[in-house]
């Protein structure tokens, strides 16, 4: 029995500025560090911090409790346009090149 794996095409890319629209950090903005396509999640810089215990690895390394960014579901973030704020993404085809545009103002993202 084979398991069919789907790969989703996300409209959001690494280094995009996003705003969190649900959860404990609702309303905060940050930059996307990583996209986890298989789990439909993104990691946002400095947001959704959780505590993690770190084991001491060497003589110079200290162990302890550290804060790391946990992944958020892609549905809980919204891309931010420089002109009009949080918005949805549309596409405009210029010949063979497809570019992302803001649905509110039409500006290129």
C-alpha positions as CSV (number, residue, x, y, z in Angstrom):
1,X,0.0,0.0,0.0
2,X,1.6,3.3,-1.1
3,X,0.9,6.6,0.6
4,X,0.2,9.5,-1.8
5,X,2.1,12.6,-0.8
6,X,0.8,16.0,-1.9
7,X,3.1,19.0,-2.3
8,X,1.3,22.3,-2.0
9,X,2.4,25.4,-3.8
10,X,2.4,28.2,-1.2
11,X,1.9,31.8,-2.2
12,X,4.1,32.9,0.7
13,X,7.9,32.6,0.3
14,X,11.0,32.8,2.5
15,X,12.0,36.3,3.6
16,X,8.4,37.6,3.1
17,X,7.0,39.9,5.9
18,X,3.8,38.4,7.4
19,X,1.3,39.2,10.1
20,X,0.0,36.6,12.5
21,X,-3.8,36.6,12.3
22,X,-4.6,33.9,14.9
23,X,-3.0,32.6,18.1
24,X,-1.1,34.0,21.0
25,X,1.0,36.4,18.9
26,X,-2.0,37.7,16.9
27,X,-1.3,41.1,15.3
28,X,2.5,40.8,15.4
29,X,4.7,41.0,12.3
30,X,7.8,39.1,11.4
31,X,9.9,37.7,8.6
32,X,9.6,34.1,7.4
33,X,12.7,32.0,8.2
34,X,11.7,28.6,7.0
35,X,8.8,26.9,5.2
36,X,7.9,23.3,6.1
37,X,5.9,22.2,3.0
38,X,5.2,18.7,4.2
39,X,3.4,20.0,7.3
40,X,1.9,23.2,5.8
41,X,3.8,25.3,8.4
42,X,6.1,28.3,8.5
43,X,8.6,29.6,11.0
44,X,8.5,33.3,11.7
45,X,11.5,35.2,13.1
46,X,11.0,36.1,16.7
47,X,7.4,35.0,17.0
48,X,5.6,32.0,18.5
49,X,8.5,31.4,20.9
50,X,8.4,28.2,23.1
51,X,10.8,27.1,25.8
52,X,13.1,24.1,25.0
53,X,15.6,22.4,27.2
54,X,19.0,22.2,25.7
55,X,21.5,19.5,26.7
56,X,25.1,20.5,27.4
57,X,27.2,19.3,24.4
58,X,30.7,20.2,25.2
59,X,32.9,21.6,27.9
60,X,32.4,25.2,26.7
61,X,28.7,24.8,25.9
62,X,26.1,25.6,28.5
63,X,22.9,23.6,28.9
64,X,19.6,25.1,30.1
65,X,16.3,26.4,28.9
66,X,16.3,28.4,25.6
67,X,13.6,30.1,23.6
68,X,13.1,28.9,20.0
69,X,10.6,29.8,17.3
70,X,7.9,27.1,16.8
71,X,6.2,26.5,13.4
72,X,2.8,28.1,12.7
73,X,0.2,26.8,10.4
74,X,0.2,28.6,7.0
75,X,-3.4,29.6,7.5
76,X,-2.6,31.6,10.6
77,X,-0.3,34.1,8.7
78,X,-1.1,36.8,6.1
79,X,1.4,38.5,3.9
80,X,1.9,42.3,4.5
81,X,1.9,44.8,1.6
82,X,4.2,47.8,2.1
83,X,1.4,50.2,1.1
84,X,-1.8,48.8,2.6
85,X,-0.9,46.2,5.3
86,X,-2.1,42.6,5.5
87,X,-3.6,41.4,2.2
88,X,-4.2,38.5,0.0
89,X,-2.0,37.6,-2.9
90,X,-3.0,37.6,-6.6
91,X,-1.0,36.9,-9.7
92,X,-0.4,38.9,-12.9
93,X,1.2,37.4,-16.0
94,X,3.6,39.5,-17.9
95,X,4.5,37.4,-20.9
96,X,6.2,34.3,-19.5
97,X,6.8,35.8,-16.1
98,X,4.2,35.5,-13.3
99,X,4.5,38.0,-10.5
100,X,2.7,38.3,-7.2
101,X,0.5,41.3,-6.6
102,X,-1.5,42.8,-3.7
103,X,-5.2,42.2,-4.0
104,X,-6.0,45.5,-2.4
105,X,-3.8,48.0,-4.3
106,X,-2.3,46.0,-7.2
107,X,1.3,46.7,-6.1
108,X,3.9,44.0,-6.8
109,X,4.9,42.1,-3.7
